[in-house]
């Protein structure tokens, strides 16, 4: 299975609060979290270990203006 086929088989989620632009989508693979640009679903994606992604999400609220 190619990387693109694997990517298509994942369940990608996007926040309902995000509009139609500037969005990211997130998919979980078990021990990894993948993040991609919603405007380029067949483009590249970032891969994070779940623990690192969970830590980022827990602390992201600290950066609100």
One Martini backbone bead per residue (centre of mass of N, CA, C, O) as a GRO file, in nm:
protein
   65
    1UNK     BB    1   0.096   0.037   0.023
    2UNK     BB    2   0.071   0.353  -0.014
    3UNK     BB    3   0.079   0.654   0.132
    4UNK     BB    4  -0.183   0.759  -0.001
    5UNK     BB    5  -0.359   0.515   0.075
    6UNK     BB    6  -0.323   0.540   0.377
    7UNK     BB    7  -0.433   0.829   0.404
    8UNK     BB    8  -0.724   0.764   0.292
    9UNK     BB    9  -0.790   0.544   0.533
   10UNK     BB   10  -0.815   0.769   0.715
   11UNK     BB   11  -0.950   0.960   0.987
   12UNK     BB   12  -1.029   1.281   0.923
   13UNK     BB   13  -1.018   1.581   1.128
   14UNK     BB   14  -1.224   1.877   1.188
   15UNK     BB   15  -1.312   2.156   1.307
   16UNK     BB   16  -1.621   2.315   1.345
   17UNK     BB   17  -1.487   2.610   1.402
   18UNK     BB   18  -1.381   2.604   1.134
   19UNK     BB   19  -1.369   2.721   0.849
   20UNK     BB   20  -1.269   2.735   0.498
   21UNK     BB   21  -0.991   2.833   0.628
   22UNK     BB   22  -0.704   2.756   0.792
   23UNK     BB   23  -0.688   2.437   0.811
   24UNK     BB   24  -0.675   2.139   0.997
   25UNK     BB   25  -0.597   1.792   0.999
   26UNK     BB   26  -0.667   1.488   1.190
   27UNK     BB   27  -0.489   1.175   1.257
   28UNK     BB   28  -0.501   0.840   1.379
   29UNK     BB   29  -0.274   0.533   1.427
   30UNK     BB   30  -0.215   0.498   1.760
   31UNK     BB   31   0.101   0.640   1.805
   32UNK     BB   32   0.002   0.854   1.591
   33UNK     BB   33  -0.007   1.194   1.458
   34UNK     BB   34  -0.170   1.358   1.192
   35UNK     BB   35  -0.097   1.658   0.990
   36UNK     BB   36  -0.298   1.870   0.771
   37UNK     BB   37  -0.400   2.039   0.498
   38UNK     BB   38  -0.724   2.088   0.391
   39UNK     BB   39  -0.640   2.207   0.096
   40UNK     BB   40  -0.414   1.941   0.089
   41UNK     BB   41  -0.485   1.614   0.115
   42UNK     BB   42  -0.236   1.504  -0.087
   43UNK     BB   43  -0.028   1.613   0.077
   44UNK     BB   44   0.158   1.679   0.318
   45UNK     BB   45   0.262   1.563   0.651
   46UNK     BB   46   0.258   1.549   0.992
   47UNK     BB   47   0.442   1.372   1.256
   48UNK     BB   48   0.334   1.251   1.581
   49UNK     BB   49   0.356   1.169   1.879
   50UNK     BB   50   0.106   1.139   2.095
   51UNK     BB   51   0.238   1.277   2.342
   52UNK     BB   52   0.313   1.539   2.194
   53UNK     BB   53   0.029   1.618   2.096
   54UNK     BB   54  -0.109   1.627   2.373
   55UNK     BB   55   0.073   1.849   2.487
   56UNK     BB   56   0.006   2.064   2.282
   57UNK     BB   57  -0.303   2.074   2.334
   58UNK     BB   58  -0.284   2.143   2.640
   59UNK     BB   59  -0.102   2.422   2.576
   60UNK     BB   60  -0.242   2.601   2.351
   61UNK     BB   61  -0.423   2.787   2.539
   62UNK     BB   62  -0.179   2.974   2.638
   63UNK     BB   63  -0.178   3.144   2.337
   64UNK     BB   64  -0.393   3.326   2.381
   65UNK     BB   65  -0.503   3.669   2.341
   0.00000   0.00000   0.00000
